[in-house]
């Protein structure tokens, strides 16, 4: 009997650098801001027939104890500008930019995204993110911000209402209204939108773009984020890297689509994952352990600890035990970085891990914050990727290499051919637009 064809997976490449994934000190690591680095990774992704290239972006340099955080990128260019340049040196690869809805406006951003879609012949995507901190808001004239809990907040005299997600939902809906104002035959029509966050009217200056609407990506795992993705997104970028967690998340999010009149294939679930390859599984595991040691230096171990504890722990020995004092849940030591979860609960888990295995501060941070999802020979990694997709733990993956810009090279050269041989990934692009790569229908234009 002929073996069934595996479910087709989607692949994207994330340009690293705004997190602790990157091994900055590796001699193969190159510039995080030179265009040549962006071009190298994008060309590699296109050579591998990836769906899209993905840029993260922050609106303010993060601070730690009043200083710029050691793991941030000073001088990172603006995403849409970089992608516009990449449109000229790639042909089929989708181009995804992270752009914040809290500190932008629909008309201006809709124009920029539609322009990128025209320049790239239908390959633009928008990763919708929000901000909920006054620290980032200080960079903007409005000064206000939207708290996740919902009540109005202010910096100085500015006041805003709602939550980041209510503004994001209206923002995306408004952008789509603007993209739809041009008829398929090229006739512009006036628009008028009046809502909680935006009251605008006029005429949109950019004709309908090749995809109709750029692809919308949403990054968020909270219940509100999942609901927003189910209602409005084409792709959801998650962090569920284990098989069990992936299946649970996949089932939950897909089940939310029906209430919005959508089908399961209308939203692609793509977790961000890392990988380490070796000639054997044992060699890959050894390399992965060394990469983690290099990602978490003694200094960075203390920084990671301080992010959880919210206290100055510079006097502690990275090779010594965890602090006996409790975290400060209301600390302002770290600015511009999200403290994931309840600090007291996270500290309790770290202490339990440290005591159970006899780990030092640095060893605990290495184990507790590990993000390497797929480790092994090319054959092992290819098989595990196929298992995730075929058992509905994901529709594909956004790969985050640990080196810039050559960290994707081995994956494209050694894993992608195996996926293609097993019928799990395309050998050639079937269409020219990002929507065609993702198997998404074009939005219906209004006559």
C-alpha positions as CSV (number, residue, x, y, z in Angstrom):
1,X,0.0,0.0,0.0
2,X,1.1,3.5,-0.7
3,X,1.8,5.6,2.4
4,X,-0.5,8.6,2.8
5,X,0.9,12.0,1.9
6,X,1.8,13.9,5.1
7,X,-0.1,17.1,5.9
8,X,1.7,20.0,4.3
9,X,3.6,22.3,6.7
10,X,4.3,26.0,6.5
11,X,7.7,27.4,7.4
12,X,8.9,31.0,8.2
13,X,12.2,32.5,9.2
14,X,12.4,34.9,12.2
15,X,15.3,37.4,12.2
16,X,16.8,37.0,15.7
17,X,18.3,39.5,18.0
18,X,15.7,41.1,20.3
19,X,15.8,38.2,22.8
20,X,18.2,35.8,24.5
21,X,18.1,33.3,21.6
22,X,21.1,34.8,19.8
23,X,24.6,33.8,20.6
24,X,26.1,37.2,20.3
25,X,29.8,36.2,21.0
26,X,30.0,33.5,18.4
27,X,32.7,34.4,15.8
28,X,30.2,33.6,13.0
29,X,27.7,36.2,14.4
30,X,27.5,39.3,12.2
31,X,25.8,42.7,12.3
32,X,22.2,42.9,13.6
33,X,21.6,46.1,11.6
34,X,23.5,45.9,8.3
35,X,21.2,45.2,5.3
36,X,23.5,42.4,4.2
37,X,22.4,40.4,7.3
38,X,18.7,40.8,6.5
39,X,19.4,40.0,2.8
40,X,21.3,36.8,3.7
41,X,18.7,35.3,5.9
42,X,15.8,36.3,3.5
43,X,17.6,34.8,0.5
44,X,18.3,31.6,2.5
45,X,14.6,31.4,3.5
46,X,13.5,31.8,-0.1
47,X,16.0,29.2,-1.3
48,X,14.3,26.9,1.2
49,X,10.9,27.8,-0.3
50,X,9.7,29.3,3.1
51,X,6.4,31.0,3.3
52,X,7.7,34.2,4.8
53,X,10.4,36.2,6.5
54,X,9.5,37.7,9.9
55,X,10.8,40.8,11.6
56,X,10.2,41.6,15.3
57,X,10.4,45.1,16.5
58,X,10.3,47.1,19.7
59,X,9.4,50.8,20.1
60,X,11.8,51.5,22.9
61,X,15.2,50.1,24.0
62,X,14.5,48.0,27.1
63,X,16.2,49.0,30.3
64,X,17.5,47.0,33.2
65,X,18.2,48.8,36.5
66,X,18.3,52.1,34.6
67,X,20.7,50.9,31.8
68,X,20.0,49.7,28.3
69,X,19.5,45.9,28.5
70,X,22.6,43.9,27.4
71,X,20.5,41.7,25.1
72,X,18.8,44.5,23.2
73,X,19.8,45.7,19.7
74,X,20.8,49.3,19.5
75,X,20.2,50.8,16.1
76,X,17.8,48.1,14.7
77,X,16.2,49.7,11.5
78,X,12.4,50.1,11.1
79,X,10.8,46.9,9.9
80,X,8.7,48.1,7.0
81,X,11.6,50.0,5.5
82,X,13.8,46.9,5.7
83,X,11.1,44.7,4.1
84,X,10.6,47.2,1.3
85,X,14.3,46.9,0.4
86,X,14.1,43.1,0.7
87,X,11.2,43.1,-1.8
88,X,13.7,44.1,-4.5
89,X,16.1,41.2,-3.8
90,X,13.5,38.4,-3.3
91,X,10.8,37.1,-5.7
92,X,8.3,34.8,-3.8
93,X,9.1,35.1,-0.1
94,X,6.5,36.6,2.1
95,X,7.6,39.7,4.1
96,X,6.2,40.2,7.6
97,X,6.6,43.2,9.8
98,X,5.8,43.6,13.4
99,X,3.9,46.9,13.8
100,X,2.3,48.1,17.0
101,X,-1.4,49.1,17.1
102,X,-1.2,51.1,20.3
103,X,1.1,53.8,19.0
104,X,0.1,53.9,15.3
105,X,-2.9,55.1,13.4
106,X,-5.0,53.0,10.9
107,X,-4.8,55.3,7.9
108,X,-1.1,55.8,7.9
109,X,-0.2,52.2,8.6
110,X,-2.8,50.8,6.1
111,X,-1.0,53.0,3.4
112,X,2.4,51.6,4.4
113,X,1.3,48.0,4.3
114,X,-0.6,48.4,1.1
115,X,2.5,50.0,-0.4
116,X,4.7,47.1,0.6
117,X,2.1,44.7,-0.9
118,X,2.4,46.6,-4.2
119,X,6.2,46.7,-4.1
120,X,6.4,43.0,-3.4
121,X,3.6,41.9,-5.8
122,X,1.5,40.5,-3.0
123,X,3.8,39.3,-0.3
124,X,3.2,41.7,2.6
125,X,2.2,40.6,6.1
126,X,1.5,42.5,9.3
127,X,2.2,41.0,12.7
128,X,-0.2,42.8,15.0
129,X,1.1,43.6,18.5
130,X,0.1,45.8,21.3
131,X,1.7,47.7,24.2
132,X,0.4,48.2,27.7
133,X,3.2,50.1,29.5
134,X,3.8,53.8,30.2
135,X,7.6,53.2,29.6
136,X,7.0,52.7,25.9
137,X,4.4,55.4,25.8
138,X,6.9,58.0,26.9
139,X,8.4,57.8,23.4
140,X,5.2,59.2,21.9
141,X,3.5,62.5,21.8
142,X,0.2,61.1,23.1
143,X,2.1,59.7,26.1
144,X,-0.9,57.5,27.1
145,X,-1.0,53.8,27.1
146,X,-3.7,51.1,27.4
147,X,-3.6,48.8,30.4
148,X,-4.3,45.1,29.8
149,X,-6.9,45.2,32.5
150,X,-8.9,47.9,30.7
151,X,-9.3,51.1,32.8
152,X,-8.1,54.4,31.3
153,X,-4.5,55.2,32.1
154,X,-2.5,58.3,31.5
155,X,1.1,59.7,31.3
156,X,1.1,63.4,32.0
157,X,-2.2,64.8,30.8
158,X,-3.1,62.2,28.1
159,X,-5.9,59.8,28.7
160,X,-7.0,56.8,26.6
161,X,-9.7,54.2,27.1
162,X,-10.2,50.5,26.4
163,X,-7.7,47.7,26.3
164,X,-4.8,47.0,23.9
165,X,-6.8,44.3,22.3
166,X,-10.0,46.3,21.8
167,X,-8.0,49.0,20.1
168,X,-6.1,46.3,18.0
169,X,-9.4,44.7,16.9
170,X,-10.8,48.0,15.8
171,X,-7.5,49.0,14.2
172,X,-7.4,45.8,12.0
173,X,-11.0,46.2,11.1
174,X,-10.5,49.8,10.1
175,X,-7.4,49.0,8.0
176,X,-9.4,46.4,6.1
177,X,-12.2,49.0,5.5
178,X,-9.6,51.2,4.0
179,X,-8.1,48.5,1.8
180,X,-11.6,47.7,0.6
181,X,-12.5,51.3,-0.5
182,X,-11.0,50.8,-3.9
183,X,-13.1,48.8,-6.3
184,X,-11.6,45.9,-8.2
185,X,-11.7,48.0,-11.4
186,X,-9.5,50.7,-9.7
187,X,-12.1,53.3,-8.6
188,X,-11.5,55.0,-5.2
189,X,-14.5,55.6,-2.9
190,X,-14.8,57.7,0.2
191,X,-14.6,56.1,3.6
192,X,-16.0,57.0,7.0
193,X,-15.3,55.1,10.2
194,X,-16.6,56.0,13.6
195,X,-15.8,53.8,16.6
196,X,-14.5,53.7,20.1
197,X,-10.9,54.4,19.2
198,X,-11.0,55.9,15.7
199,X,-13.2,58.4,13.9
200,X,-11.8,59.1,10.4
201,X,-13.1,59.9,7.0
202,X,-11.7,60.8,3.6
203,X,-10.3,58.8,0.6
204,X,-7.6,56.2,0.7
205,X,-4.7,57.0,-1.6
206,X,-3.4,53.5,-2.4
207,X,-5.2,51.3,-5.0
208,X,-6.3,47.8,-4.0
209,X,-3.1,45.7,-3.5
210,X,-2.3,42.4,-5.2
211,X,-3.5,40.4,-2.2
212,X,-6.5,42.6,-1.5
213,X,-5.5,42.6,2.2
214,X,-1.9,41.9,3.5
215,X,-1.8,38.8,5.6
216,X,-2.5,39.5,9.3
217,X,-0.4,37.7,11.9
218,X,-1.2,37.8,15.7
219,X,1.2,37.1,18.4
220,X,-0.3,36.3,21.8
221,X,-1.3,33.3,24.0
222,X,-3.7,34.9,26.5
223,X,-7.4,34.0,26.2
224,X,-8.0,37.5,24.8
225,X,-5.2,37.1,22.3
226,X,-6.6,33.7,21.2
227,X,-10.0,35.2,20.7
228,X,-8.6,38.1,18.7
229,X,-6.7,35.7,16.5
230,X,-9.8,33.5,15.9
231,X,-11.8,36.6,14.9
232,X,-9.3,38.5,12.8
233,X,-6.0,36.9,12.1
234,X,-4.7,34.7,9.3
235,X,-1.7,33.3,11.3
236,X,-1.1,33.1,15.0
237,X,2.5,33.2,16.3
238,X,2.7,31.1,19.5
239,X,5.4,29.9,21.8
240,X,4.0,26.4,22.4
241,X,7.0,24.2,21.5
242,X,6.2,20.9,23.1
243,X,3.9,18.3,21.4
244,X,1.4,18.1,24.2
245,X,1.1,21.9,24.7
246,X,0.9,22.4,21.0
247,X,-2.0,20.0,20.6
248,X,-3.9,21.6,23.5
249,X,-3.4,25.1,22.1
250,X,-4.2,24.0,18.5
251,X,-7.5,22.4,19.6
252,X,-8.5,25.4,21.7
253,X,-7.8,28.1,19.0
254,X,-9.3,26.1,16.1
255,X,-12.5,25.6,18.1
256,X,-13.0,29.3,18.5
257,X,-13.2,29.9,14.7
258,X,-16.7,28.7,14.0
259,X,-18.4,31.4,16.0
260,X,-16.9,33.9,13.6
261,X,-18.0,32.0,10.5
262,X,-14.5,30.7,9.8
263,X,-13.1,27.3,8.9
264,X,-10.2,25.6,10.6
265,X,-7.9,26.2,7.7
266,X,-8.6,30.0,7.7
267,X,-6.1,30.4,10.6
268,X,-2.6,28.9,10.5
269,X,-1.0,28.1,13.9
270,X,2.8,28.5,13.7
271,X,4.8,28.4,17.0
272,X,8.2,30.0,17.2
273,X,10.8,27.3,17.6
274,X,14.5,26.9,17.7
275,X,16.6,24.0,16.5
276,X,20.1,22.5,16.8
277,X,21.4,20.1,14.2
278,X,24.3,17.5,14.4
279,X,25.5,14.5,12.5
280,X,24.0,12.4,15.2
281,X,21.4,13.0,17.9
282,X,24.1,12.8,20.6
283,X,26.3,15.4,18.8
284,X,23.3,17.7,18.5
285,X,22.5,17.4,22.2
286,X,26.1,18.2,23.1
287,X,26.0,21.3,20.8
288,X,22.7,22.4,22.2
289,X,24.1,22.3,25.8
290,X,27.0,24.4,24.7
291,X,24.7,26.9,22.9
292,X,22.7,27.3,26.1
293,X,25.8,27.9,28.1
294,X,26.8,30.6,25.7
295,X,23.3,32.2,25.6
296,X,23.2,32.4,29.4
297,X,26.6,33.8,30.5
298,X,27.1,34.4,34.2
299,X,26.2,38.0,33.7
300,X,23.0,37.2,31.7
301,X,22.0,34.6,34.4
302,X,21.9,37.3,37.0
303,X,20.0,39.6,34.6
304,X,17.4,36.8,34.0
305,X,17.1,36.3,37.7
306,X,16.6,40.0,38.3
307,X,13.8,40.1,35.8
308,X,11.9,37.5,37.8
309,X,12.9,38.8,41.3
310,X,12.6,42.5,40.4
311,X,15.5,43.2,42.7
312,X,19.2,44.2,42.3
313,X,21.0,40.8,42.7
314,X,24.3,41.9,41.3
315,X,26.1,40.8,44.5
316,X,25.0,37.2,44.1
317,X,27.3,34.5,42.7
318,X,26.0,33.0,39.4
319,X,27.5,29.7,40.5
320,X,25.8,29.9,43.9
321,X,22.3,29.1,45.1
322,X,19.1,31.1,44.3
323,X,18.2,34.0,46.6
324,X,16.2,33.2,49.7
325,X,14.4,36.5,49.5
326,X,11.1,36.7,47.6
327,X,10.5,38.6,44.4
328,X,9.1,42.1,44.4
329,X,5.9,41.8,42.3
330,X,5.6,45.5,41.8
331,X,9.2,46.2,40.8
332,X,10.2,48.8,38.2
333,X,13.7,47.4,37.9
334,X,13.0,46.1,34.4
335,X,11.4,48.4,31.8
336,X,10.1,47.5,28.4
337,X,10.2,43.7,29.0
338,X,7.3,41.6,30.0
339,X,7.5,39.7,33.3
340,X,5.9,36.4,32.2
341,X,3.6,35.1,34.9
342,X,3.4,35.7,38.6
343,X,6.9,36.4,39.9
344,X,6.2,34.6,43.2
345,X,5.0,31.5,41.3
346,X,7.9,31.6,38.8
347,X,10.4,31.9,41.7
348,X,8.8,28.9,43.5
349,X,9.1,26.8,40.3
350,X,12.8,27.8,39.9
351,X,13.5,27.0,43.5
352,X,11.9,23.6,43.2
353,X,13.9,22.9,40.1
354,X,17.1,24.1,41.7
355,X,16.6,22.0,44.9
356,X,15.6,18.9,43.0
357,X,18.6,18.9,40.8
358,X,21.1,20.8,42.9
359,X,21.5,23.6,40.4
360,X,23.2,26.9,40.7
361,X,21.7,30.2,39.6
362,X,23.2,30.0,36.2
363,X,22.3,26.3,35.8
364,X,18.7,27.0,36.9
365,X,18.3,29.8,34.4
366,X,19.8,27.6,31.6
367,X,17.3,24.8,32.3
368,X,14.3,27.0,33.2
369,X,14.5,29.3,30.2
370,X,15.6,26.8,27.5
371,X,13.9,27.4,24.2
372,X,15.5,24.8,22.0
373,X,12.6,22.9,20.6
374,X,14.1,20.5,18.0
375,X,17.5,18.9,18.7
376,X,19.0,16.1,16.7
377,X,20.2,14.9,13.4
378,X,18.5,16.2,10.3
379,X,16.5,13.0,10.0
380,X,15.3,13.3,13.6
381,X,14.4,16.9,13.4
382,X,12.5,16.4,10.1
383,X,10.6,13.5,11.6
384,X,9.6,15.5,14.7
385,X,8.5,18.4,12.6
386,X,6.3,16.2,10.5
387,X,4.8,14.6,13.7
388,X,3.9,18.0,15.1
389,X,2.0,18.9,12.0
390,X,0.4,15.6,11.2
391,X,-1.0,15.2,14.7
392,X,-2.4,18.7,14.8
393,X,0.1,20.4,17.2
394,X,0.8,23.0,14.6
395,X,0.3,24.0,11.0
396,X,3.9,25.0,10.6
397,X,6.8,26.7,12.4
398,X,8.5,30.1,12.6
399,X,12.2,29.2,13.0
400,X,14.4,31.3,15.2
401,X,18.1,30.6,14.6
402,X,20.7,31.4,17.2
403,X,23.1,32.9,14.7
404,X,22.8,36.0,12.5
405,X,22.6,35.8,9.6
406,X,23.8,32.3,8.8
407,X,21.9,30.3,11.4
408,X,19.3,29.1,8.9
409,X,21.7,27.7,6.4
410,X,22.1,24.2,7.8
411,X,18.4,23.8,8.2
412,X,17.7,24.7,4.6
413,X,20.5,22.6,3.3
414,X,20.0,19.5,5.5
415,X,16.4,19.4,6.8
416,X,14.3,21.0,4.0
417,X,15.3,18.4,1.4
418,X,14.2,15.6,3.8
419,X,10.8,17.3,4.3
420,X,10.5,17.6,0.6
421,X,11.4,14.0,-0.1
422,X,8.8,12.9,2.4
423,X,6.1,15.0,0.8
424,X,5.6,17.2,3.8
425,X,6.8,20.5,2.3
426,X,6.8,22.1,-1.1
427,X,9.6,21.7,-3.6
428,X,8.6,24.8,-5.5
429,X,6.3,27.7,-4.9
430,X,2.9,27.1,-6.4
431,X,1.8,30.7,-6.5
432,X,3.3,34.2,-6.3
433,X,1.5,35.7,-3.2
434,X,1.9,35.0,0.5
435,X,-1.8,34.1,0.6
436,X,-1.2,31.5,-2.0
437,X,1.8,30.0,0.0
438,X,-0.4,29.8,3.1
439,X,-3.4,28.4,1.3
440,X,-5.6,31.4,2.2
441,X,-8.4,32.7,0.1
442,X,-8.1,36.3,-1.3
443,X,-10.5,38.6,0.4
444,X,-13.5,39.5,-1.7
445,X,-13.4,43.0,-3.0
446,X,-16.4,45.3,-2.9
447,X,-17.9,46.5,-6.1
